[in-house]
Amino acid sequence: MLSDPKSTDRQPAHSASTAAVHAGEAREKPGHSITDPIFAASTYTFASTQAIIDFLEQGIDREEYGRYGNPSERVVERKIAAIEGGEEAVVFASGMAALVGLLMAHTSAGDEIVFFDECYHRSREFCRKHLSRFGVGFKEVTTCDYDAMERAIGPKTRFLVSESPTNPHMSVVDVERFAAIGRRHGVFTLIDATLCTPFNMRPLEVGVDFVLHSATKYLGGHNDLLAGVVIGDGKKLESVRNLRGIMGGINSPHNAYLLERGLKTFPLRMERHNANGLAVARFLESHPKVERVFYPGLESHPYHEVARRTMRGYGGLVTFLLKDADWKRAARVVDAVKIPRIGPSLGGVESLIEQPMVMSYWNYTPEERARFRIPDSMIRIACGIEDSADLVADLAQALEAA
């Protein structure tokens, strides 16, 4: 049964909603509670010296020390693996910690990583400024240029990495084609699927090796926790889990509880995020003050056909450009909205709005911003689960006010 972590094959035998509520959990829990308890312990004790020896020699499934995991975290990992359709999951303290842990566990000096260039700027910074200090090379190619990615692969290439959809341009990768390139060359493939979520797309099903999520976003869903997770084959994740125990990039028991609670309503929230994102994108596309909208659910989006073929829905993130506007005029729109808060994240129940040029690229030169395709007039709205009519009306008054 799905609710028994010892008997499930960790594949979601039921619908996404049923798996989100029950997967990974024991049917009977300590104290007969319906919810999993928070194990606020850093240390787990043994009944005898022989119990320690049995644990070490027989691989008994139990906890030892908090840096290596806790029971609440194990439940969350099983639940996310089931929702994503993966064998195992490893939860980290943040999405960036998950990326760092995965790449460091599977690369060595002399290896190379190839990225599509529409990537999170901190991911790029980690590879260019930090992983490179350990002798790991880094290449960027134009997003969705699969021929360029294949040409960039060399004998030392270890990973192909992409987001899908990308942030903030919302480009959608043909994950089946992406995975096939990796298989042909014997290279690991990683999709950061934070924006699409396993509700809208499951890259593991088409042969991608690893899926990464900033669980801070849609999986947690309430703007109240930080977490990251990598999902994939259990053997490929062994070194990742071991390195997490060494580096200490773990999550707290209370955060694990919050993440488990958020996951139980994940499919319900995604239905509203999808609906709100599409409604807001359609409104913005029709507005005379808007030059362009980046949202894969729109027929005008360059990757709409790929999105329609590979995604169940299109998420709540919408990016748009104002006509004939500098960053100050864009700021007036951002400042005029009444419902979304100004902030850098996405995927929570509350809508958020920001200017990528200000929030993430303020210290970049104009030439660098142009290279990363971040215009001064760009605005990003992360639709929450409010009423779509209210969000549209609020954006309408903000655009008129500016």
ZAMARGU-4260 file (C-alpha; in steps of 0.2 Angstrom, whole numbers, plus 5000, padded with zeros to 4 digits):
<rodrens>
0) 5000/5000/5000 | 5006/5018/4997 | 5004/5022/5015 | 5017/5009/5020 | 5034/5014/5016
5) 5041/4997/5018 | 5029/4989/5005 | 5027/5002/4992 | 5038/5002/4976 | 5038/5021/4978
10) 5030/5023/4961 | 5013/5033/4963 | 5000/5020/4961 | 4987/5032/4964 | 4983/5050/4958
15) 4994/5064/4962 | 4982/5070/4975 | 4981/5053/4984 | 5000/5051/4983 | 5003/5068/4990
20) 4992/5065/5005 | 4998/5047/5009 | 5014/5042/5000 | 5029/5038/5010 | 5020/5037/5027
25) 5017/5023/5039 | 4999/5019/5042 | 5001/5018/5060 | 5012/5032/5068 | 5020/5035/5085
30) 5007/5040/5097 | 4993/5034/5085 | 4994/5052/5077 | 4987/5055/5060 | 5002/5066/5056
35) 5020/5062/5057 | 5028/5069/5073 | 5043/5081/5073 | 5058/5072/5080 | 5068/5086/5088
40) 5083/5076/5091 | 5101/5078/5086 | 5106/5061/5093 | 5098/5044/5093 | 5103/5032/5106
45) 5107/5013/5106 | 5102/5000/5118 | 5119/4992/5119 | 5136/4991/5111 | 5130/4976/5101
50) 5116/4986/5094 | 5129/4998/5087 | 5138/4984/5079 | 5122/4977/5072 | 5118/4994/5065
55) 5135/4996/5056 | 5137/4978/5050 | 5119/4974/5045 | 5113/4991/5038 | 5099/4992/5050
60) 5086/5006/5044 | 5087/5018/5059 | 5094/5035/5064 | 5111/5038/5072 | 5115/5056/5071
65) 5105/5071/5065 | 5117/5076/5052 | 5114/5060/5043 | 5095/5062/5043 | 5080/5061/5054
70) 5063/5051/5053 | 5053/5066/5047 | 5065/5069/5033 | 5064/5051/5027 | 5045/5052/5026
75) 5046/5068/5015 | 5059/5060/5004 | 5048/5045/5001 | 5033/5056/4997 | 5043/5067/4985
80) 5050/5052/4976 | 5033/5045/4974 | 5025/5061/4967 | 5040/5063/4955 | 5040/5045/4950
85) 5058/5042/4956 | 5066/5028/4966 | 5073/5039/4979 | 5075/5057/4984 | 5088/5067/4995
90) 5082/5082/5004 | 5094/5097/5007 | 5093/5113/5016 | 5089/5123/5000 | 5088/5121/4982
95) 5106/5128/4980 | 5112/5116/4993 | 5104/5102/4982 | 5113/5107/4966 | 5130/5110/4975
100) 5128/5092/4983 | 5124/5084/4967 | 5137/5092/4956 | 5151/5089/4969 | 5146/5071/4972
105) 5147/5067/4954 | 5161/5078/4947 | 5180/5078/4949 | 5194/5089/4943 | 5195/5089/4924
110) 5177/5086/4922 | 5165/5098/4913 | 5147/5103/4915 | 5137/5110/4900 | 5122/5122/4904
115) 5108/5129/4894 | 5111/5148/4897 | 5094/5153/4903 | 5099/5147/4921 | 5097/5153/4939
120) 5111/5166/4941 | 5117/5158/4957 | 5119/5141/4948 | 5130/5150/4935 | 5140/5159/4949
125) 5143/5142/4958 | 5150/5134/4943 | 5160/5148/4936 | 5167/5155/4952 | 5168/5141/4964
130) 5167/5124/4956 | 5180/5130/4944 | 5192/5132/4958 | 5192/5113/4960 | 5196/5110/4941
135) 5178/5107/4935 | 5175/5116/4918 | 5159/5125/4914 | 5151/5129/4897 | 5135/5138/4892
140) 5126/5136/4876 | 5110/5144/4869 | 5094/5137/4878 | 5085/5124/4867 | 5099/5123/4854
145) 5101/5105/4856 | 5114/5104/4842 | 5125/5117/4851 | 5123/5107/4867 | 5128/5091/4858
150) 5143/5099/4850 | 5149/5106/4867 | 5150/5088/4874 | 5168/5082/4875 | 5177/5067/4883
155) 5177/5076/4900 | 5159/5081/4900 | 5150/5074/4915 | 5133/5083/4916 | 5121/5092/4904
160) 5110/5104/4915 | 5095/5114/4911 | 5079/5121/4919 | 5062/5118/4912 | 5054/5130/4911
165) 5068/5142/4912 | 5067/5157/4924 | 5062/5171/4920 | 5060/5168/4901 | 5049/5152/4903
170) 5058/5143/4889 | 5052/5124/4889 | 5065/5111/4885 | 5061/5095/4875 | 5066/5084/4890
175) 5065/5068/4879 | 5077/5075/4867 | 5088/5082/4881 | 5088/5065/4889 | 5092/5056/4873
180) 5108/5067/4870 | 5114/5062/4887 | 5111/5044/4884 | 5120/5044/4867 | 5136/5052/4875
185) 5135/5043/4892 | 5133/5059/4901 | 5122/5063/4916 | 5107/5074/4913 | 5099/5085/4926
190) 5083/5095/4925 | 5079/5109/4937 | 5060/5106/4937 | 5056/5119/4950 | 5044/5129/4939
195) 5035/5115/4931 | 5034/5104/4946 | 5030/5085/4946 | 5011/5090/4944 | 5015/5097/4927
200) 5029/5087/4920 | 5040/5072/4926 | 5056/5072/4917 | 5062/5055/4925 | 5049/5046/4914
205) 5058/5050/4898 | 5075/5046/4904 | 5082/5061/4913 | 5094/5055/4926 | 5091/5068/4940
210) 5077/5080/4944 | 5080/5095/4956 | 5068/5106/4965 | 5069/5121/4975 | 5056/5114/4987
215) 5055/5131/4995 | 5044/5135/4980 | 5028/5125/4974 | 5032/5109/4984 | 5032/5118/5001
220) 5020/5131/4994 | 5018/5143/5009 | 5033/5155/5008 | 5038/5148/5025 | 5053/5136/5023
225) 5069/5133/5013 | 5072/5116/5006 | 5079/5107/4991 | 5078/5090/4984 | 5086/5079/4971
230) 5076/5064/4964 | 5083/5049/4954 | 5090/5032/4954 | 5094/5026/4972 | 5112/5020/4967
235) 5116/5036/4958 | 5110/5046/4974 | 5121/5036/4986 | 5136/5047/4985 | 5125/5062/4985
240) 5117/5057/5002 | 5134/5052/5009 | 5141/5069/5004 | 5126/5078/5012 | 5131/5069/5028
245) 5148/5076/5027 | 5144/5093/5022 | 5130/5095/5033 | 5117/5103/5021 | 5103/5095/5030
250) 5085/5102/5034 | 5079/5104/5051 | 5065/5092/5058 | 5053/5107/5059 | 5056/5111/5041
255) 5053/5093/5036 | 5036/5094/5045 | 5032/5110/5036 | 5037/5103/5019 | 5027/5087/5022
260) 5011/5097/5027 | 5013/5108/5012 | 5015/5093/5000 | 4998/5086/5006 | 4989/5101/4997
265) 5002/5102/4982 | 4991/5096/4968 | 4976/5107/4974 | 4987/5122/4974 | 4995/5118/4957
270) 4978/5118/4949 | 4975/5136/4955 | 4993/5141/4951 | 4990/5135/4933 | 4974/5143/4931
275) 4980/5160/4938 | 4995/5160/4928 | 4986/5157/4912 | 4972/5170/4916 | 4986/5183/4920
280) 4996/5179/4905 | 4981/5181/4893 | 4976/5197/4901 | 4994/5204/4899 | 4995/5199/4881
285) 4980/5209/4877 | 4985/5225/4886 | 4991/5239/4875 | 5005/5244/4887 | 5013/5227/4887
290) 5026/5223/4873 | 5028/5204/4876 | 5023/5190/4888 | 5033/5175/4892 | 5022/5161/4897
295) 5022/5144/4888 | 5003/5142/4889 | 5001/5156/4877 | 5000/5151/4858 | 5012/5165/4855
300) 5026/5158/4865 | 5040/5151/4855 | 5040/5134/4864 | 5021/5133/4866 | 5020/5117/4856
305) 5033/5108/4866 | 5025/5114/4882 | 5008/5108/4876 | 5015/5091/4871 | 5025/5088/4887
310) 5016/5098/4901 | 5000/5095/4910 | 4999/5114/4915 | 5010/5129/4914 | 5013/5135/4931
315) 5010/5152/4940 | 5025/5162/4934 | 5022/5175/4921 | 5036/5187/4914 | 5032/5202/4903
320) 5040/5217/4896 | 5032/5235/4896 | 5031/5245/4880 | 5044/5259/4878 | 5048/5258/4897
325) 5064/5260/4907 | 5066/5251/4924 | 5059/5266/4933 | 5043/5265/4924 | 5042/5246/4927
330) 5045/5250/4945 | 5030/5261/4946 | 5019/5246/4940 | 5027/5235/4953 | 5025/5248/4967
335) 5006/5251/4962 | 5000/5233/4964 | 4989/5230/4979 | 4989/5211/4980 | 5006/5204/4976
340) 5020/5208/4988 | 5037/5213/4981 | 5049/5198/4984 | 5061/5187/4975 | 5053/5170/4977
345) 5038/5160/4969 | 5027/5146/4971 | 5019/5151/4987 | 5000/5154/4991 | 5004/5173/4991
350) 5007/5181/4974 | 5024/5190/4972 | 5031/5202/4960 | 5048/5209/4956 | 5059/5216/4942
355) 5073/5204/4938 | 5085/5218/4933 | 5083/5226/4951 | 5081/5210/4961 | 5094/5198/4953
360) 5104/5208/4941 | 5106/5226/4949 | 5125/5224/4950 | 5128/5217/4933 | 5133/5229/4919
365) 5121/5234/4905 | 5131/5223/4893 | 5130/5208/4905 | 5111/5210/4907 | 5109/5211/4888
370) 5119/5195/4886 | 5108/5186/4899 | 5092/5194/4890 | 5086/5204/4905 | 5079/5220/4899
375) 5076/5235/4910 | 5057/5234/4907 | 5055/5216/4912 | 5043/5212/4926 | 5040/5195/4934
380) 5024/5190/4943 | 5023/5173/4953 | 5004/5170/4954 | 4998/5163/4970 | 4981/5155/4974
385) 4971/5171/4975 | 4956/5173/4964 | 4962/5176/4946 | 4949/5190/4943 | 4956/5200/4958
390) 4974/5197/4951 | 4969/5203/4934 | 4960/5218/4941 | 4974/5223/4952 | 4987/5222/4937
395) 4975/5232/4926 | 4974/5247/4939 | 4993/5246/4941 | 4996/5247/4923 | 4985/5262/4921
400) 4993/5270/4936 | 5010/5269/4928
</rodrens>
